[in-house]
């Protein structure tokens, strides 16, 4: 790992160290609006506002869907506003949502807080970080996107531990107020400092377009042009497959554990393997995308999760949890990098924010739907083996479609 760092990451950092670190910090800051952070306070919030599981889940899912619509409307600001300005907007919304939750007198204000943290955190600031990595590092795009994506496991490692300590000491409201203070007093100034002097998005697009005639052709694609591209619909399922599947599996993981005889200790150990493989895959994904291109790397990224789901369905031993979750973690890292780079590679960077926000919004909707869909089949007593094979089949189909899209593009037939 250290040899990799010395050999590859300096190439990214030499291009623009400030923006590389900005992209990493922006994705890490999104943790305050991610489900893994919110889930720590679920029981206390439900008790404080006398909400049933259904009411609380509906409130949160509704806020997530609202954030997707807002991102679809405002995600394009990354293409027109300066980087410090759009960052200040996103962090301000995220911090405001934290304060609304921390001081919420009732469920209505709580819902408004959920909308703000989901839009500002899971939506906007992570979108800004990944767009920055894809836009400003054309020569090392895969490595830059992989570095930015490391912000997600970094937040997963730090924020839950801090939240758990504060929850035990001072209750569930204080962590949200502390989070807002950290965002405004520490994270925002650092991100503004790192992004200061970043070239305007239009200038970056013009410079990229002047490099080759192919780049000029791709840079003209707007969101409307993308929607008219048949190849887009071949690639889209592969970019959605991982978040859709992982959200469904993790949301219902206890149902899987009960049916397959996994203990909590075994499951916890499996998630340690998942985290290690997720992080390790990010180190591999950057060079892979830079070497093969995101279009060719994306189908390959789904092979581990297909393998893990087939093992889950076919091997009865509880010890399979380590291999299964390790494979899921590997795809999480590989697919995040390939998906983060593919739109800039295919459509240029002039309208990258608008294009990425459209796909991010679709992804958010898919992650809101997937737990409901899997829960429906579980209620119909469909077995874990059958569900795992269905999901593996969907992943294989998505990989084949993405490979077809790359093949057609290489022959000038996809657009």
C-alpha positions as CSV (number, residue, x, y, z in Angstrom):
1,X,0.0,0.0,0.0
2,X,2.8,2.4,0.9
3,X,4.6,1.6,-2.4
4,X,1.4,2.4,-4.2
5,X,1.1,5.7,-2.5
6,X,4.7,6.7,-3.3
7,X,4.3,5.5,-6.9
8,X,0.8,6.8,-7.9
9,X,-0.7,9.4,-5.6
10,X,2.1,12.0,-6.0
11,X,1.2,12.1,-9.7
12,X,-2.2,13.4,-8.8
13,X,-0.9,15.6,-6.1
14,X,1.7,17.1,-8.4
15,X,-1.0,18.2,-10.8
16,X,-3.0,20.2,-8.2
17,X,-2.5,19.2,-4.6
18,X,-5.0,21.7,-3.3
19,X,-7.9,20.5,-5.5
20,X,-7.0,16.8,-4.9
21,X,-7.2,17.4,-1.1
22,X,-10.3,19.5,-1.6
23,X,-12.1,16.6,-3.4
24,X,-11.1,14.2,-0.6
25,X,-12.3,16.6,2.1
26,X,-15.6,17.4,0.3
27,X,-16.6,13.7,0.1
28,X,-15.6,13.1,3.7
29,X,-17.7,16.1,4.8
30,X,-20.7,14.4,3.2
31,X,-20.7,11.9,6.1
32,X,-22.8,14.2,8.2
33,X,-25.7,13.6,5.7
34,X,-25.1,9.9,5.0
35,X,-27.3,7.1,6.4
36,X,-24.4,5.5,8.3
37,X,-24.2,8.6,10.5
38,X,-28.0,9.2,10.9
39,X,-28.6,5.6,11.8
40,X,-26.8,6.0,15.1
41,X,-29.6,8.3,16.4
42,X,-32.6,6.4,15.0
43,X,-33.9,4.9,18.2
44,X,-33.5,8.2,20.2
45,X,-35.1,10.3,17.5
46,X,-38.1,7.9,17.2
47,X,-38.5,8.0,21.0
48,X,-38.2,11.8,21.2
49,X,-40.9,12.4,18.6
50,X,-43.0,9.3,19.3
51,X,-42.5,7.9,15.7
52,X,-43.1,4.3,14.7
53,X,-40.6,2.5,12.6
54,X,-42.8,3.0,9.5
55,X,-43.3,6.7,10.2
56,X,-39.6,7.3,10.8
57,X,-38.6,5.3,7.7
58,X,-41.2,7.1,5.6
59,X,-40.0,10.5,6.9
60,X,-36.4,9.7,6.0
61,X,-37.2,8.2,2.6
62,X,-39.3,11.2,1.7
63,X,-36.5,13.5,2.6
64,X,-34.1,11.5,0.5
65,X,-36.4,11.7,-2.5
66,X,-36.8,15.4,-2.0
67,X,-33.0,15.8,-2.0
68,X,-32.8,13.9,-5.3
69,X,-35.2,16.4,-6.9
70,X,-33.3,19.3,-5.5
71,X,-30.0,17.9,-6.7
72,X,-31.5,17.4,-10.2
73,X,-32.5,21.1,-10.1
74,X,-29.3,22.7,-8.5
75,X,-26.5,20.2,-9.3
76,X,-25.7,22.1,-12.4
77,X,-24.4,25.0,-10.3
78,X,-21.1,23.2,-10.2
79,X,-20.7,24.1,-13.9
80,X,-21.5,27.8,-13.5
81,X,-20.5,28.9,-10.0
82,X,-17.0,29.2,-8.7
83,X,-15.9,26.3,-6.6
84,X,-15.6,28.3,-3.3
85,X,-19.1,29.7,-3.8
86,X,-20.9,26.4,-4.5
87,X,-19.0,24.8,-1.7
88,X,-20.1,27.4,0.8
89,X,-23.7,26.9,-0.4
90,X,-23.5,23.1,0.1
91,X,-21.8,23.3,3.5
92,X,-24.3,26.0,4.7
93,X,-27.2,23.8,3.8
94,X,-25.7,20.8,5.5
95,X,-24.8,22.7,8.6
96,X,-28.3,24.3,8.7
97,X,-29.8,20.8,8.5
98,X,-27.7,19.7,11.4
99,X,-29.0,22.6,13.5
100,X,-32.6,21.9,12.5
101,X,-32.3,18.4,13.7
102,X,-30.4,19.3,16.9
103,X,-33.0,21.8,17.9
104,X,-36.1,20.3,16.3
105,X,-39.2,20.8,18.5
106,X,-41.3,18.5,16.4
107,X,-41.4,16.1,13.5
108,X,-42.0,18.8,10.8
109,X,-38.8,20.6,11.6
110,X,-37.0,17.2,11.9
111,X,-38.2,16.4,8.3
112,X,-36.9,19.8,7.1
113,X,-33.5,19.0,8.7
114,X,-33.4,15.6,7.0
115,X,-34.1,17.2,3.6
116,X,-31.2,19.7,4.2
117,X,-28.6,17.1,5.4
118,X,-29.5,14.7,2.6
119,X,-29.4,17.4,-0.1
120,X,-26.4,19.3,1.3
121,X,-24.5,16.2,2.4
122,X,-25.3,13.0,0.5
123,X,-26.2,15.0,-2.5
124,X,-24.5,18.3,-3.1
125,X,-21.1,18.3,-1.3
126,X,-20.3,14.7,-2.4
127,X,-21.3,15.7,-5.9
128,X,-19.0,18.7,-5.8
129,X,-16.1,16.5,-4.5
130,X,-16.4,13.8,-7.2
131,X,-17.1,16.4,-10.0
132,X,-14.0,18.3,-9.0
133,X,-11.8,15.1,-9.2
134,X,-13.3,14.2,-12.6
135,X,-13.1,17.7,-14.0
136,X,-9.6,19.0,-13.0
137,X,-7.5,15.9,-13.4
138,X,-8.0,14.8,-17.0
139,X,-4.6,13.0,-17.3
140,X,-5.0,11.1,-14.0
141,X,-8.8,11.1,-13.7
142,X,-9.0,7.5,-12.3
143,X,-6.5,8.1,-9.6
144,X,-8.1,11.5,-8.7
145,X,-11.6,10.0,-8.5
146,X,-10.3,7.1,-6.4
147,X,-8.6,9.5,-4.0
148,X,-11.8,11.6,-3.7
149,X,-13.8,8.4,-3.1
150,X,-11.6,7.6,-0.1
151,X,-13.4,10.3,1.7
152,X,-16.4,8.0,2.1
153,X,-14.7,5.2,4.1
154,X,-12.7,7.9,6.0
155,X,-16.0,9.4,7.2
156,X,-17.3,5.9,8.0
157,X,-14.3,5.3,10.2
158,X,-14.4,8.6,12.1
159,X,-17.9,10.0,12.4
160,X,-19.7,7.0,13.9
161,X,-17.2,6.6,16.7
162,X,-17.4,10.3,17.6
163,X,-21.2,10.2,17.4
164,X,-21.3,7.2,19.7
165,X,-19.2,8.9,22.3
166,X,-21.3,12.1,22.3
167,X,-24.5,10.1,22.3
168,X,-23.5,8.3,25.5
169,X,-22.2,11.5,27.2
170,X,-24.7,14.2,26.2
171,X,-27.6,12.7,24.3
172,X,-28.6,12.7,20.7
173,X,-29.1,16.4,20.0
174,X,-25.6,17.6,20.9
175,X,-23.8,15.7,18.2
176,X,-25.8,17.5,15.5
177,X,-25.0,20.9,17.0
178,X,-21.3,19.9,17.3
179,X,-21.4,18.7,13.7
180,X,-22.8,22.1,12.5
181,X,-20.0,23.9,14.4
182,X,-17.3,21.7,12.9
183,X,-18.7,22.2,9.4
184,X,-18.9,26.0,9.7
185,X,-15.8,26.7,11.8
186,X,-13.3,24.1,10.5
187,X,-14.4,22.2,7.4
188,X,-15.8,25.1,5.4
189,X,-12.7,27.4,5.9
190,X,-10.4,24.6,5.0
191,X,-12.4,23.7,1.8
192,X,-12.6,27.4,0.8
193,X,-8.8,27.7,1.3
194,X,-8.1,24.6,-0.8
195,X,-10.5,25.6,-3.6
196,X,-9.4,29.3,-3.8
197,X,-8.0,30.1,-7.2
198,X,-9.5,27.0,-8.9
199,X,-10.0,27.8,-12.6
200,X,-13.6,28.4,-13.7
201,X,-15.3,25.3,-15.0
202,X,-15.8,26.9,-18.4
203,X,-12.1,27.6,-18.7
204,X,-11.3,24.0,-17.8
205,X,-13.7,22.7,-20.4
206,X,-12.3,25.0,-23.1
207,X,-8.7,23.9,-22.3
208,X,-9.7,20.2,-22.4
209,X,-11.6,20.7,-25.6
210,X,-8.6,22.3,-27.3
211,X,-6.5,19.2,-26.7
212,X,-8.1,16.9,-29.4
213,X,-10.9,16.9,-31.8
214,X,-12.6,14.1,-29.9
215,X,-12.6,16.1,-26.8
216,X,-14.1,19.0,-28.6
217,X,-16.9,16.7,-29.8
218,X,-17.6,15.3,-26.4
219,X,-17.5,18.7,-24.6
220,X,-20.5,19.9,-26.4
221,X,-22.8,17.3,-24.8
222,X,-25.4,18.8,-22.5
223,X,-27.8,17.0,-20.3
224,X,-30.4,17.0,-23.1
225,X,-27.9,15.5,-25.5
226,X,-27.0,12.8,-23.1
227,X,-30.6,11.8,-22.7
228,X,-30.8,11.3,-26.5
229,X,-27.7,9.1,-26.5
230,X,-28.7,5.4,-26.7
231,X,-25.3,4.4,-25.2
232,X,-26.1,6.3,-22.1
233,X,-29.0,3.9,-21.3
234,X,-26.6,0.9,-21.8
235,X,-24.1,2.3,-19.2
236,X,-26.6,3.7,-16.7
237,X,-27.7,0.3,-15.1
238,X,-24.0,-0.6,-14.3
239,X,-23.5,2.8,-12.5
240,X,-26.7,2.2,-10.4
241,X,-26.3,-1.5,-9.7
242,X,-23.8,-1.2,-6.8
243,X,-25.6,1.5,-4.7
244,X,-29.0,-0.2,-5.4
245,X,-27.8,-3.6,-4.4
246,X,-25.6,-2.6,-1.4
247,X,-28.3,-0.4,0.1
248,X,-30.9,-3.2,-0.2
249,X,-28.5,-5.8,1.3
250,X,-27.3,-3.7,4.2
251,X,-30.8,-2.4,5.1
252,X,-32.0,-6.0,5.4
253,X,-28.8,-7.5,6.6
254,X,-30.4,-8.8,9.9
255,X,-33.0,-10.7,7.9
256,X,-30.2,-12.4,6.0
257,X,-28.3,-13.1,9.2
258,X,-31.3,-14.7,10.9
259,X,-32.1,-17.0,8.0
260,X,-28.4,-18.0,7.3
261,X,-27.5,-18.4,11.0
262,X,-24.9,-15.5,11.2
263,X,-24.1,-14.3,14.7
264,X,-23.7,-10.5,15.3
265,X,-20.0,-11.2,16.0
266,X,-19.6,-12.9,12.7
267,X,-21.4,-10.2,10.9
268,X,-19.3,-7.5,12.6
269,X,-16.1,-9.3,11.5
270,X,-17.5,-9.6,8.0
271,X,-18.0,-5.8,7.9
272,X,-14.3,-5.3,8.9
273,X,-13.4,-7.4,5.8
274,X,-15.8,-5.3,3.8
275,X,-14.2,-2.0,4.9
276,X,-10.7,-3.3,4.2
277,X,-11.6,-4.6,0.7
278,X,-13.5,-1.3,0.0
279,X,-10.4,0.7,0.8
280,X,-8.0,-1.7,-0.9
281,X,-10.0,-1.6,-4.1
282,X,-9.8,2.2,-4.3
283,X,-6.0,1.9,-4.5
284,X,-6.4,-0.5,-7.4
285,X,-9.2,1.3,-9.1
286,X,-7.4,4.5,-10.0
287,X,-4.6,3.0,-12.1
288,X,-7.1,0.5,-13.6
289,X,-9.4,3.3,-14.8
290,X,-6.5,5.4,-16.1
291,X,-5.1,2.4,-18.0
292,X,-8.2,0.8,-19.5
293,X,-10.6,3.8,-19.4
294,X,-13.7,4.0,-17.3
295,X,-16.0,2.5,-19.9
296,X,-14.0,-0.8,-20.0
297,X,-13.3,-0.8,-16.3
298,X,-16.9,-0.5,-15.2
299,X,-18.1,-4.0,-16.3
300,X,-15.0,-5.5,-14.7
301,X,-15.9,-3.7,-11.4
302,X,-19.1,-5.7,-11.1
303,X,-17.4,-9.1,-11.2
304,X,-16.6,-9.3,-7.5
305,X,-20.2,-8.5,-6.4
306,X,-21.5,-11.1,-8.8
307,X,-19.1,-13.6,-7.4
308,X,-20.0,-12.7,-3.8
309,X,-23.7,-13.1,-4.4
310,X,-23.3,-16.4,-6.1
311,X,-21.2,-17.6,-3.1
312,X,-23.9,-16.3,-0.8
313,X,-26.5,-18.3,-2.6
314,X,-24.5,-21.6,-3.1
315,X,-22.3,-22.0,0.0
316,X,-24.2,-22.9,3.2
317,X,-21.4,-22.2,5.7
318,X,-21.8,-19.1,7.9
319,X,-18.1,-18.4,7.2
320,X,-19.0,-17.4,3.7
321,X,-20.0,-14.0,5.1
322,X,-16.3,-12.9,5.0
323,X,-15.9,-13.7,1.3
324,X,-19.4,-12.3,0.4
325,X,-18.8,-9.0,2.2
326,X,-15.2,-8.7,1.0
327,X,-16.4,-9.1,-2.6
328,X,-19.1,-6.5,-2.1
329,X,-16.5,-4.1,-0.6
330,X,-14.2,-4.6,-3.6
331,X,-17.0,-3.7,-6.1
332,X,-17.9,-0.7,-4.0
333,X,-14.4,0.7,-4.4
334,X,-13.9,-0.3,-8.1
335,X,-17.4,0.8,-9.2
336,X,-17.3,4.1,-7.4
337,X,-14.1,5.1,-9.2
338,X,-15.2,3.9,-12.7
339,X,-18.7,5.5,-12.3
340,X,-17.1,8.7,-11.0
341,X,-14.9,9.0,-14.1
342,X,-17.1,7.7,-16.9
343,X,-19.3,10.7,-17.5
344,X,-16.3,13.1,-17.9
345,X,-14.6,10.5,-20.1
346,X,-17.7,10.1,-22.3
347,X,-19.3,13.5,-22.4
348,X,-16.5,16.0,-21.5
349,X,-16.5,18.4,-18.6
350,X,-18.4,21.5,-19.8
351,X,-21.7,20.3,-18.5
352,X,-20.3,17.6,-16.1
353,X,-22.0,19.0,-13.0
354,X,-25.5,18.9,-14.7
355,X,-24.9,15.4,-16.1
356,X,-23.5,14.0,-12.8
357,X,-26.3,15.5,-10.8
358,X,-28.8,13.9,-13.1
359,X,-27.3,10.5,-12.5
360,X,-26.8,11.1,-8.8
361,X,-30.5,12.0,-8.5
362,X,-31.4,8.7,-10.2
363,X,-29.1,6.8,-7.9
364,X,-30.6,8.4,-4.8
365,X,-34.1,7.4,-6.0
366,X,-32.9,3.8,-6.7
367,X,-31.4,3.6,-3.1
368,X,-34.7,4.8,-1.7
369,X,-36.6,2.1,-3.7
370,X,-34.3,-0.9,-3.3
371,X,-35.0,-1.6,0.5
372,X,-38.7,-1.4,-0.2
373,X,-38.4,-3.8,-3.1
374,X,-36.3,-6.3,-1.3
375,X,-38.5,-6.1,1.7
376,X,-41.5,-6.9,-0.4
377,X,-39.9,-10.1,-1.6
378,X,-38.9,-11.0,1.9
379,X,-42.5,-10.5,3.1
380,X,-43.5,-12.9,0.3
381,X,-41.1,-15.5,1.8
382,X,-38.7,-15.5,-1.1
383,X,-35.6,-17.1,0.1
384,X,-32.2,-15.5,0.5
385,X,-30.7,-17.9,-2.0
386,X,-33.2,-16.9,-4.7
387,X,-32.8,-13.2,-3.9
388,X,-29.0,-13.4,-4.1
389,X,-29.1,-15.2,-7.5
390,X,-31.6,-12.6,-8.8
391,X,-29.3,-9.8,-7.8
392,X,-26.3,-11.6,-9.2
393,X,-28.2,-12.0,-12.5
394,X,-29.1,-8.3,-12.5
395,X,-25.5,-7.4,-11.9
396,X,-24.3,-9.7,-14.7
397,X,-26.9,-8.1,-17.1
398,X,-25.8,-4.6,-16.1
399,X,-22.1,-5.6,-16.8
400,X,-23.0,-7.0,-20.2
401,X,-24.9,-3.9,-21.2
402,X,-22.1,-1.6,-20.1
403,X,-19.6,-3.7,-22.1
404,X,-21.9,-3.4,-25.1
405,X,-22.0,0.3,-24.6
406,X,-18.2,0.5,-24.5
407,X,-18.0,-1.7,-27.6
408,X,-20.5,0.4,-29.6
409,X,-18.7,3.6,-28.6
410,X,-15.4,2.2,-29.7
411,X,-17.0,1.7,-33.2
412,X,-18.7,5.1,-33.2
413,X,-22.2,3.5,-33.0
414,X,-23.2,4.4,-29.5
415,X,-23.7,8.1,-30.0
